[in-house]
Amino acid sequence: MATLKFAFLLATLMMLAATAQALAITVDVCATAATDARFDSTGKFFTAAAPIYSGGTIAQSTAPIDCSTITATPIGTFFTAGAFVTGLAGAGADDLALVTWHFRIGSRAFDTIGPVQATGGVFAAGQTYPQTVVGATHGIAAANSEATVTTLDSSGFVFELKTSGSTDHKHKH
Protein backbone atom coordinates (compact mmCIF):
# COMPACT_ATOMS: atom_id res chain seq x y z
CA MET A 1 0.00 0.00 0.00
CA ALA A 2 2.84 2.42 0.85
CA THR A 3 4.50 1.66 -2.50
CA LEU A 4 1.25 2.41 -4.34
CA LYS A 5 0.84 5.75 -2.49
CA PHE A 6 4.46 6.68 -3.27
CA ALA A 7 3.99 5.81 -6.97
CA PHE A 8 0.78 7.88 -7.10
CA LEU A 9 2.50 10.83 -5.37
CA LEU A 10 5.47 10.62 -7.73
CA ALA A 11 3.21 10.49 -10.81
CA THR A 12 1.22 13.48 -9.53
CA LEU A 13 4.37 15.52 -8.89
CA MET A 14 5.71 14.71 -12.36
CA MET A 15 2.42 15.76 -13.94
CA LEU A 16 2.40 19.05 -11.99
CA ALA A 17 6.00 19.77 -12.96
CA ALA A 18 5.21 19.23 -16.62
CA THR A 19 2.17 21.52 -16.56
CA ALA A 20 4.00 24.20 -14.55
CA GLN A 21 6.51 24.71 -17.34
CA ALA A 22 6.21 28.08 -19.02
CA LEU A 23 4.32 28.32 -22.27
CA ALA A 24 5.81 29.61 -25.49
CA ILE A 25 4.35 32.88 -26.67
CA THR A 26 4.58 34.82 -29.92
CA VAL A 27 3.76 38.52 -30.01
CA ASP A 28 3.91 41.29 -32.59
CA VAL A 29 4.95 44.85 -31.66
CA CYS A 30 4.24 47.90 -33.79
CA ALA A 31 5.92 51.12 -32.68
CA THR A 32 6.16 54.41 -34.51
CA ALA A 33 9.38 56.26 -33.61
CA ALA A 34 7.79 59.71 -33.92
CA THR A 35 4.91 59.02 -31.50
CA ASP A 36 5.86 55.98 -29.40
CA ALA A 37 9.51 56.75 -28.58
CA ARG A 38 11.45 59.49 -26.82
CA PHE A 39 15.15 60.16 -27.34
CA ASP A 40 17.46 62.10 -25.02
CA SER A 41 19.18 65.30 -26.20
CA THR A 42 22.21 63.35 -27.45
CA GLY A 43 20.11 60.94 -29.51
CA LYS A 44 21.93 57.99 -27.90
CA PHE A 45 19.40 56.90 -25.23
CA PHE A 46 15.71 56.16 -25.71
CA THR A 47 12.50 54.85 -24.17
CA ALA A 48 9.31 53.71 -25.86
CA ALA A 49 5.91 52.17 -25.27
CA ALA A 50 3.71 50.56 -27.91
CA PRO A 51 0.86 48.05 -28.34
CA ILE A 52 1.43 44.29 -28.40
CA TYR A 53 -0.64 42.12 -30.74
CA SER A 54 -1.07 38.37 -31.01
CA GLY A 55 1.71 36.80 -33.05
CA GLY A 56 0.91 36.72 -36.75
CA THR A 57 -1.22 39.87 -36.68
CA ILE A 58 1.31 41.91 -38.65
CA ALA A 59 2.56 40.57 -41.99
CA GLN A 60 6.15 41.14 -43.11
CA SER A 61 6.60 44.08 -45.47
CA THR A 62 9.52 45.44 -47.48
CA ALA A 63 8.20 48.97 -46.80
CA PRO A 64 7.78 50.57 -43.36
CA ILE A 65 4.47 49.55 -41.75
CA ASP A 66 2.03 52.28 -40.71
CA CYS A 67 1.00 51.20 -37.20
CA SER A 68 -2.11 53.41 -37.32
CA THR A 69 -3.60 51.08 -39.96
CA ILE A 70 -3.66 48.03 -37.67
CA THR A 71 -7.26 47.29 -36.73
CA ALA A 72 -6.64 44.30 -34.43
CA THR A 73 -7.18 44.78 -30.70
CA PRO A 74 -3.91 44.99 -28.74
CA ILE A 75 -3.36 42.27 -26.14
CA GLY A 76 -0.87 44.24 -24.04
CA THR A 77 1.82 46.89 -23.89
CA PHE A 78 5.49 46.83 -24.83
CA PHE A 79 8.03 49.01 -22.99
CA THR A 80 11.71 49.54 -23.75
CA ALA A 81 14.72 51.45 -22.54
CA GLY A 82 17.96 51.33 -24.45
CA ALA A 83 21.00 52.97 -25.92
CA PHE A 84 22.65 52.91 -29.33
CA VAL A 85 25.96 51.01 -29.37
CA THR A 86 26.89 51.36 -33.06
CA GLY A 87 30.54 52.32 -33.39
CA LEU A 88 31.56 51.33 -29.87
CA ALA A 89 34.78 49.29 -29.89
CA GLY A 90 33.24 46.27 -28.15
CA ALA A 91 30.04 46.15 -30.20
CA GLY A 92 29.70 43.72 -33.06
CA ALA A 93 29.36 44.95 -36.63
CA ASP A 94 25.60 44.31 -36.62
CA ASP A 95 24.89 45.50 -33.04
CA LEU A 96 22.72 48.61 -33.25
CA ALA A 97 21.45 49.12 -29.69
CA LEU A 98 21.36 47.40 -26.30
CA VAL A 99 17.77 47.14 -25.04
CA THR A 100 15.70 45.95 -22.13
CA TRP A 101 12.21 45.00 -23.26
CA HIS A 102 9.15 44.50 -21.01
CA PHE A 103 6.03 42.81 -22.39
CA ARG A 104 2.90 43.27 -20.22
CA ILE A 105 -0.11 41.16 -21.16
CA GLY A 106 -2.85 41.54 -18.55
CA SER A 107 -1.49 40.39 -15.19
CA ARG A 108 1.32 38.44 -16.87
CA ALA A 109 4.63 39.80 -18.09
CA PHE A 110 8.08 38.87 -19.28
CA ASP A 111 11.33 40.74 -19.89
CA THR A 112 14.14 40.34 -22.39
CA ILE A 113 17.54 41.93 -22.79
CA GLY A 114 20.12 41.97 -25.53
CA PRO A 115 21.38 43.80 -28.59
CA VAL A 116 19.11 44.81 -31.43
CA GLN A 117 20.86 43.71 -34.60
CA ALA A 118 20.67 45.04 -38.14
CA THR A 119 22.89 43.91 -40.99
CA GLY A 120 25.17 46.85 -41.73
CA GLY A 121 22.78 49.07 -39.74
CA VAL A 122 19.93 48.28 -42.14
CA PHE A 123 16.77 46.38 -41.21
CA ALA A 124 15.09 44.01 -43.64
CA ALA A 125 11.88 42.10 -43.12
CA GLY A 126 12.64 38.56 -42.05
CA GLN A 127 15.96 39.22 -40.32
CA THR A 128 16.26 37.42 -36.99
CA TYR A 129 18.34 37.86 -33.87
CA PRO A 130 18.19 36.50 -30.30
CA GLN A 131 17.13 38.12 -27.04
CA THR A 132 17.52 36.54 -23.59
CA VAL A 133 14.37 36.12 -21.49
CA VAL A 134 15.52 37.31 -18.06
CA GLY A 135 12.27 37.30 -16.11
CA ALA A 136 8.64 36.25 -16.31
CA THR A 137 5.47 36.12 -14.24
CA HIS A 138 2.55 33.68 -14.17
CA GLY A 139 4.04 31.15 -16.61
CA ILE A 140 3.96 33.40 -19.67
CA ALA A 141 7.58 32.63 -20.64
CA ALA A 142 10.55 30.79 -19.17
CA ALA A 143 13.21 32.93 -17.52
CA ASN A 144 16.77 32.17 -18.61
CA SER A 145 15.60 31.08 -22.04
CA GLU A 146 16.03 32.51 -25.51
CA ALA A 147 13.57 34.47 -27.59
CA THR A 148 13.84 35.04 -31.32
CA VAL A 149 13.11 38.44 -32.82
CA THR A 150 12.05 38.70 -36.46
CA THR A 151 11.91 42.14 -38.05
CA LEU A 152 8.65 42.69 -39.90
CA ASP A 153 9.60 45.81 -41.88
CA SER A 154 12.52 48.08 -42.73
CA SER A 155 11.97 50.47 -39.79
CA GLY A 156 13.17 48.10 -37.07
CA PHE A 157 10.31 49.30 -34.87
CA VAL A 158 7.91 46.58 -36.03
CA PHE A 159 8.85 43.05 -35.03
CA GLU A 160 7.69 39.64 -33.87
CA LEU A 161 9.14 38.03 -30.74
CA LYS A 162 8.78 34.32 -30.04
CA THR A 163 9.81 32.70 -26.77
CA SER A 164 10.93 29.10 -26.58
CA GLY A 165 8.61 28.21 -23.70
CA SER A 166 11.20 26.21 -21.80
CA THR A 167 14.40 26.83 -19.94
CA ASP A 168 17.36 25.44 -21.81
CA HIS A 169 20.52 25.36 -19.73
CA LYS A 170 22.43 23.36 -22.35
CA HIS A 171 25.05 25.40 -24.12
CA LYS A 172 24.71 25.06 -27.87
CA HIS A 173 27.64 25.47 -30.25
C-alpha positions in Angstrom: 0.0 0.0 0.0 2.8 2.4 0.8 4.5 1.7 -2.5 1.2 2.4 -4.3 0.8 5.8 -2.5 4.5 6.7 -3.3 4.0 5.8 -7.0 0.8 7.9 -7.1 2.5 10.8 -5.4 5.5 10.6 -7.7 3.2 10.5 -10.8 1.2 13.5 -9.5 4.4 15.5 -8.9 5.7 14.7 -12.4 2.4 15.8 -13.9 2.4 19.0 -12.0 6.0 19.8 -13.0 5.2 19.2 -16.6 2.2 21.5 -16.6 4.0 24.2 -14.5 6.5 24.7 -17.3 6.2 28.1 -19.0 4.3 28.3 -22.3 5.8 29.6 -25.5 4.4 32.9 -26.7 4.6 34.8 -29.9 3.8 38.5 -30.0 3.9 41.3 -32.6 5.0 44.8 -31.7 4.2 47.9 -33.8 5.9 51.1 -32.7 6.2 54.4 -34.5 9.4 56.3 -33.6 7.8 59.7 -33.9 4.9 59.0 -31.5 5.9 56.0 -29.4 9.5 56.7 -28.6 11.5 59.5 -26.8 15.2 60.2 -27.3 17.5 62.1 -25.0 19.2 65.3 -26.2 22.2 63.4 -27.4 20.1 60.9 -29.5 21.9 58.0 -27.9 19.4 56.9 -25.2 15.7 56.2 -25.7 12.5 54.8 -24.2 9.3 53.7 -25.9 5.9 52.2 -25.3 3.7 50.6 -27.9 0.9 48.1 -28.3 1.4 44.3 -28.4 -0.6 42.1 -30.7 -1.1 38.4 -31.0 1.7 36.8 -33.1 0.9 36.7 -36.8 -1.2 39.9 -36.7 1.3 41.9 -38.7 2.6 40.6 -42.0 6.1 41.1 -43.1 6.6 44.1 -45.5 9.5 45.4 -47.5 8.2 49.0 -46.8 7.8 50.6 -43.4 4.5 49.5 -41.7 2.0 52.3 -40.7 1.0 51.2 -37.2 -2.1 53.4 -37.3 -3.6 51.1 -40.0 -3.7 48.0 -37.7 -7.3 47.3 -36.7 -6.6 44.3 -34.4 -7.2 44.8 -30.7 -3.9 45.0 -28.7 -3.4 42.3 -26.1 -0.9 44.2 -24.0 1.8 46.9 -23.9 5.5 46.8 -24.8 8.0 49.0 -23.0 11.7 49.5 -23.8 14.7 51.5 -22.5 18.0 51.3 -24.4 21.0 53.0 -25.9 22.6 52.9 -29.3 26.0 51.0 -29.4 26.9 51.4 -33.1 30.5 52.3 -33.4 31.6 51.3 -29.9 34.8 49.3 -29.9 33.2 46.3 -28.1 30.0 46.1 -30.2 29.7 43.7 -33.1 29.4 44.9 -36.6 25.6 44.3 -36.6 24.9 45.5 -33.0 22.7 48.6 -33.2 21.5 49.1 -29.7 21.4 47.4 -26.3 17.8 47.1 -25.0 15.7 46.0 -22.1 12.2 45.0 -23.3 9.2 44.5 -21.0 6.0 42.8 -22.4 2.9 43.3 -20.2 -0.1 41.2 -21.2 -2.9 41.5 -18.6 -1.5 40.4 -15.2 1.3 38.4 -16.9 4.6 39.8 -18.1 8.1 38.9 -19.3 11.3 40.7 -19.9 14.1 40.3 -22.4 17.5 41.9 -22.8 20.1 42.0 -25.5 21.4 43.8 -28.6 19.1 44.8 -31.4 20.9 43.7 -34.6 20.7 45.0 -38.1 22.9 43.9 -41.0 25.2 46.9 -41.7 22.8 49.1 -39.7 19.9 48.3 -42.1 16.8 46.4 -41.2 15.1 44.0 -43.6 11.9 42.1 -43.1 12.6 38.6 -42.1 16.0 39.2 -40.3 16.3 37.4 -37.0 18.3 37.9 -33.9 18.2 36.5 -30.3 17.1 38.1 -27.0 17.5 36.5 -23.6 14.4 36.1 -21.5 15.5 37.3 -18.1 12.3 37.3 -16.1 8.6 36.2 -16.3 5.5 36.1 -14.2 2.6 33.7 -14.2 4.0 31.1 -16.6 4.0 33.4 -19.7 7.6 32.6 -20.6 10.5 30.8 -19.2 13.2 32.9 -17.5 16.8 32.2 -18.6 15.6 31.1 -22.0 16.0 32.5 -25.5 13.6 34.5 -27.6 13.8 35.0 -31.3 13.1 38.4 -32.8 12.0 38.7 -36.5 11.9 42.1 -38.1 8.6 42.7 -39.9 9.6 45.8 -41.9 12.5 48.1 -42.7 12.0 50.5 -39.8 13.2 48.1 -37.1 10.3 49.3 -34.9 7.9 46.6 -36.0 8.8 43.0 -35.0 7.7 39.6 -33.9 9.1 38.0 -30.7 8.8 34.3 -30.0 9.8 32.7 -26.8 10.9 29.1 -26.6 8.6 28.2 -23.7 11.2 26.2 -21.8 14.4 26.8 -19.9 17.4 25.4 -21.8 20.5 25.4 -19.7 22.4 23.4 -22.4 25.1 25.4 -24.1 24.7 25.1 -27.9 27.6 25.5 -30.3 
